[in-house]
Amino acid sequence: MTIAIETRGLTRVHGDTRALDDVSVRIRENTITGLLGRNGAGKTTFMSLVTAQDAPTSGEIEVFGERPFENARALEQMCFLRDNQRYPDDYKLIHALRAARIFFPNWDQGLADELVELFRIPKKPIIKKFSRGQFSALGIVLGLASRCPVTFFDEPYLGLDATARTHFYDVLLRDYAEHPRTIVLSTHLIDEMDRLLEHVVILDRGRVVQDSTADELRGMAHQVSGKAQAVADYVAGRRVLSRHSIGGLATVVVEGRVTAEDRGAAAASDLELGSVTLQELVAAYGFDGADTPTHRPEPLAAAEHSARADTGLTETVAAVASDEPTSTSPRKGA
Ligand SMILES: Nc1ncnc2c1ncn2[C@@H]1O[C@H](COP(=O)(O)OP(=O)(O)OP(=O)(O)O)[C@@H](O)[C@H]1O
């Protein structure tokens, strides 16, 4: 088993915010990993640090056994498509594709052309004029056609219509099956992307709260619903992950698999036991402990941080003059 990404005690502090706090994970080569967690959990920070677009406050990172910071060999293996990827003002689709073709050693122009058609990405307007969905689609094209050994997608679906999202999931799975590689993606559309994920890392307030295969995770907790007192009796002594109540009824997510004994206890108290989806688990692990109404408002999304470093593809994009002829070279400087 080869480890593609390993972090040890990875920490990033901004003022009094611990964006990442002592994160130690090992992500196996040739897996699709979902980086999940509520707004501000640290997902983008993790991806920025691993791709050396930001420097940790402390801790270590290895990508295929090498430290990525200022390491061209390690950086060349990675592609990070941010949800707010930046391109030069005058760039059109062709310029972004040209830059990607130069930058990424495994770039597949045929796949890029196919995806441009599939997602109906316009060729004439500058990228700045793209709709949110067209902008995301461009990121998906660059991320998939780059065929990087390690590819990060940060909420790649923003603004995509349902058809385009389905295309993305299908093409990702098809291309991954044909060209296995390590893919890490952050998402809030967990139910929709559930089928893509083999491994899941859940972050909450910068810390890892779960790190396991998706299958293991699904079986790690269950839900019990019924009269509040009966539910309270059932969950006594168990680790409660979330609790919701309406009137005299309660629904609680508890850690642990359902045993035969649990089924008996539930039946005797007229309680319903159910499985928990990945989406519910993420919500449960990001739960603050107090009993909450079922329709709990989400906190405001974390602000965008314009001061973030922006390197990698963006640097290359900026370096490619927009009036250069299209390069047929697959490598920068080749
Ligand atoms: N440059 C920065 N300066 C100050 N705070 C920052 C900076 N970058 C990140 N943070 C803070 O670190 C925390 C983690 O942010 P991050 O963007 O990694 O979260 P996220 O899980 O990607 O969130 P979302 O799902 O909302 O995109 C947040 O509290 C955020 O406000």
Ligand as a Chemical Component Dictionary entry (heavy atoms), coordinates in Angstrom:
data_LIG
# 
_chem_comp.id                   LIG 
_chem_comp.type                 NON-POLYMER 
_chem_comp.pdbx_formal_charge   0 
_chem_comp.three_letter_code    LIG 
# 
loop_
_chem_comp_atom.comp_id 
_chem_comp_atom.atom_id 
_chem_comp_atom.alt_atom_id 
_chem_comp_atom.type_symbol 
_chem_comp_atom.charge 
_chem_comp_atom.model_Cartn_x 
_chem_comp_atom.model_Cartn_y 
_chem_comp_atom.model_Cartn_z 
_chem_comp_atom.pdbx_ordinal 
LIG N1  N1  N 0 -5.985  33.697 5.345  1  
LIG C1  C1  C 0 -6.788  33.530 6.401  2  
LIG N2  N2  N 0 -6.856  34.464 7.366  3  
LIG C2  C2  C 0 -7.636  34.309 8.454  4  
LIG N3  N3  N 0 -8.420  33.230 8.671  5  
LIG C3  C3  C 0 -8.388  32.256 7.754  6  
LIG C4  C4  C 0 -7.576  32.347 6.572  7  
LIG N4  N4  N 0 -7.750  31.213 5.853  8  
LIG C5  C5  C 0 -8.632  30.464 6.547  9  
LIG N5  N5  N 0 -9.014  31.089 7.670  10 
LIG C6  C6  C 0 -9.956  30.563 8.683  11 
LIG O1  O1  O 0 -9.619  29.214 8.900  12 
LIG C7  C7  C 0 -10.777 28.420 9.069  13 
LIG C8  C8  C 0 -10.781 27.303 8.046  14 
LIG O2  O2  O 0 -11.011 27.871 6.761  15 
LIG P1  P1  P 0 -11.132 26.970 5.464  16 
LIG O3  O3  O 0 -11.324 27.895 4.307  17 
LIG O4  O4  O 0 -10.007 26.031 5.418  18 
LIG O5  O5  O 0 -12.478 26.175 5.763  19 
LIG P2  P2  P 0 -13.344 25.226 4.789  20 
LIG O6  O6  O 0 -13.565 23.969 5.540  21 
LIG O7  O7  O 0 -12.712 25.137 3.451  22 
LIG O8  O8  O 0 -14.697 26.036 4.735  23 
LIG P3  P3  P 0 -15.881 26.110 3.615  24 
LIG O9  O9  O 0 -16.580 24.794 3.625  25 
LIG O10 O10 O 0 -16.732 27.211 4.133  26 
LIG O11 O11 O 0 -15.219 26.430 2.295  27 
LIG C9  C9  C 0 -11.955 29.357 8.983  28 
LIG O12 O12 O 0 -12.333 29.743 10.275 29 
LIG C10 C10 C 0 -11.398 30.527 8.211  30 
LIG O13 O13 O 0 -12.088 31.694 8.535  31 
# 
loop_
_chem_comp_bond.comp_id 
_chem_comp_bond.atom_id_1 
_chem_comp_bond.atom_id_2 
_chem_comp_bond.value_order 
_chem_comp_bond.pdbx_ordinal 
LIG N1  C1  SING 1  
LIG C1  N2  SING 2  
LIG C1  C4  DOUB 3  
LIG N2  C2  DOUB 4  
LIG C2  N3  SING 5  
LIG N3  C3  DOUB 6  
LIG C3  C4  SING 7  
LIG C3  N5  SING 8  
LIG C4  N4  SING 9  
LIG N4  C5  DOUB 10 
LIG C5  N5  SING 11 
LIG N5  C6  SING 12 
LIG C6  O1  SING 13 
LIG C6  C10 SING 14 
LIG O1  C7  SING 15 
LIG C7  C8  SING 16 
LIG C7  C9  SING 17 
LIG C8  O2  SING 18 
LIG O2  P1  SING 19 
LIG P1  O3  DOUB 20 
LIG P1  O4  SING 21 
LIG P1  O5  SING 22 
LIG O5  P2  SING 23 
LIG P2  O6  DOUB 24 
LIG P2  O7  SING 25 
LIG P2  O8  SING 26 
LIG O8  P3  SING 27 
LIG P3  O9  DOUB 28 
LIG P3  O10 SING 29 
LIG P3  O11 SING 30 
LIG C9  O12 SING 31 
LIG C9  C10 SING 32 
LIG C10 O13 SING 33 
# 
